[in-house]
Amino acid sequence: LNLAAPSEALRLEIDRKAWAAIDPSRVEARAVALARVTADIDALDLSNAPAERVEKIAELCQSLAQPGRAAELLDRLAHRLLPEFEVHIAAAETAHLQADQGAQAVELQVLAAEQTTAAARQAHALQALELAHGVMQPQSVLELAEDLRTRLGPDEPRLLAASLDLAQVLDAKLGYRLAQKLVRSRPDDAVLRRRLAKLA
């Protein structure tokens, strides 16, 4: 594996092969061998490694049933804001979800929203809110929605609508203000006008 310095790569490959050679029935021996492999991975300095190297190590972590390590590596890669940022964000989000780390996936999408513009920014903000529904209490999701809307697009219709969907249940006063904003941008929307009337 051409993944890091030659000695580190060789040690990792030797320990990985040794782990793979142990019969699955030898649970304790495999656990000890796996610990050596994961220690080799943790010892790697990948902070400035090419993205391809980081991705290969992350793939190895997945093959070792170590989704948390894979997610951490890919998250760090995304935070480097390389030209392939969108690809790295998507890979890191998938890894976080596979590792049952929904909160980290939300944080990652917030980062992506902050680092992008226009339609991409809105898409990442909405994805953060979609993910947040699965890991946060409704009030916290509303607070996140309002934070994103305020910072990234105060009058952006989709962000307004996302906040309104939450606020109409949790905070009627805020919901009314948001509905007013939306009505001003969509004055012919009869459904929206009815929502506004219910919140009045």
C-alpha positions in Angstrom: 0.0 0.0 0.0 1.5 3.3 -1.0 -0.4 5.2 1.7 2.2 7.0 3.9 5.9 6.9 4.6 7.3 3.5 3.4 8.0 2.1 6.9 4.5 3.1 8.1 2.8 1.6 5.1 4.8 -1.6 5.4 4.0 -2.0 9.1 0.3 -1.3 8.4 0.2 -3.8 5.6 2.0 -6.5 7.6 -0.3 -6.1 10.5 -3.4 -6.0 8.3 -2.4 -9.2 6.6 -1.7 -10.8 10.0 -5.1 -9.8 11.2 -6.8 -11.1 8.0 -5.0 -14.4 8.3 -6.5 -15.2 11.8 -9.6 -17.4 11.7 -12.7 -15.5 12.6 -13.4 -18.1 15.3 -10.4 -16.9 17.2 -12.1 -13.8 18.5 -9.6 -12.7 21.1 -6.6 -13.2 18.8 -8.3 -11.2 16.0 -9.2 -8.4 18.5 -5.5 -8.1 19.5 -4.4 -8.1 15.9 -7.0 -5.5 15.0 -5.9 -3.3 17.8 -2.4 -3.3 16.2 -3.8 -2.4 12.9 -5.9 0.5 14.3 -2.8 1.7 16.2 -0.9 1.8 13.0 -3.6 3.8 11.4 -3.8 6.2 14.3 0.0 6.7 14.1 -0.2 7.9 10.5 0.2 11.6 9.9 -2.3 12.4 7.2 -2.8 16.0 7.9 -1.2 17.1 4.6 -1.4 13.8 2.8 -2.9 13.7 -0.7 -6.7 13.2 -0.7 -6.3 9.9 -2.4 -4.2 8.6 0.5 -6.7 9.7 3.1 -9.5 8.1 1.1 -7.6 4.8 0.8 -7.0 4.7 4.6 -10.7 5.5 5.2 -11.6 2.6 2.9 -9.3 0.4 4.9 -11.0 1.5 8.1 -14.4 0.6 6.6 -13.1 -2.8 5.7 -12.0 -3.3 9.3 -15.5 -2.4 10.5 -14.2 0.9 11.9 -16.7 3.4 10.5 -15.9 6.0 13.2 -12.3 6.1 12.2 -13.2 6.4 8.5 -15.6 9.2 9.3 -13.0 11.1 11.3 -10.5 10.9 8.5 -12.9 12.0 5.8 -14.3 14.8 8.0 -10.7 16.1 8.5 -10.2 15.9 4.7 -13.4 17.9 4.1 -12.2 20.6 6.6 -9.1 21.1 4.5 -11.4 22.9 1.9 -9.6 21.3 -1.1 -10.9 21.9 -4.7 -12.8 18.6 -4.4 -14.7 20.0 -1.4 -18.2 18.9 -2.5 -17.0 15.3 -3.1 -15.3 15.2 0.3 -18.3 16.6 2.1 -20.5 14.0 0.5 -18.1 11.2 1.4 -17.7 12.4 5.0 -21.4 12.8 5.5 -22.0 9.2 4.3 -19.3 7.9 6.6 -20.7 9.8 9.6 -24.2 8.4 9.0 -22.7 4.9 8.6 -21.0 5.4 12.0 -24.3 6.6 13.5 -22.8 10.1 14.0 -25.7 12.2 12.8 -24.7 15.3 14.8 -21.3 15.4 13.1 -23.1 15.1 9.8 -25.2 18.1 10.6 -22.1 20.1 11.6 -20.4 19.1 8.3 -23.3 20.4 6.3 -23.3 23.6 8.2 -19.6 24.0 7.3 -20.5 23.3 3.7 -23.2 25.9 3.7 -20.8 28.5 5.2 -18.1 27.7 2.6 -20.4 27.8 -0.5 -22.6 30.3 -2.2 -26.0 30.6 -4.0 -27.8 27.4 -4.7 -25.1 25.2 -3.2 -25.2 27.2 0.1 -29.0 26.8 0.3 -28.8 23.1 -0.5 -26.3 22.4 2.2 -28.3 24.4 4.8 -31.4 22.5 4.0 -29.5 19.2 4.2 -28.2 20.2 7.6 -31.8 20.8 8.7 -33.0 17.5 7.2 -30.3 15.6 9.1 -30.9 17.6 12.3 -34.5 16.3 12.5 -33.1 12.9 13.3 -30.6 13.9 16.0 -31.9 17.1 17.6 -35.0 18.1 19.6 -37.5 20.2 17.5 -36.7 23.5 19.4 -33.0 23.0 18.7 -33.7 22.3 15.0 -35.7 25.6 14.9 -32.8 27.5 16.5 -30.4 26.0 13.9 -32.8 26.9 11.1 -33.1 30.5 12.2 -29.3 30.7 12.7 -28.7 29.4 9.2 -31.4 31.6 7.7 -30.2 34.7 9.5 -26.5 34.2 8.5 -26.9 32.7 5.1 -30.1 33.9 3.5 -32.5 36.0 5.6 -35.0 36.3 2.8 -34.3 33.1 0.9 -37.7 31.4 0.4 -36.6 27.8 1.1 -34.9 28.7 4.3 -37.8 30.9 5.3 -40.2 28.0 4.6 -38.0 25.5 6.6 -38.1 27.8 9.6 -41.8 28.4 9.2 -42.6 24.7 9.2 -41.0 24.4 12.6 -42.1 27.8 14.0 -45.8 27.3 13.3 -45.8 24.5 15.9 -43.2 25.8 18.3 -43.3 29.6 18.2 -46.4 31.1 16.8 -45.1 34.7 16.9 -42.0 33.8 15.0 -44.1 31.8 12.6 -46.3 34.8 11.9 -43.3 37.0 11.1 -41.8 34.3 8.8 -45.1 33.8 7.1 -45.4 37.6 6.5 -42.0 37.5 4.9 -43.0 34.7 2.6 -46.3 36.2 1.7 -44.5 39.4 0.6 -42.3 37.3 -1.8 -45.3 35.1 -2.9 -48.4 37.3 -2.7 -50.5 35.1 -5.0 -49.9 31.9 -2.8 -53.4 31.2 -1.4 -52.1 28.3 0.8 -49.5 30.5 2.4 -52.0 33.3 3.0 -54.2 30.8 4.9 -51.2 29.7 7.0 -50.6 33.4 7.8 -54.2 33.9 8.8 -54.0 30.8 11.2 -51.0 32.3 12.9 -52.4 35.8 13.3 
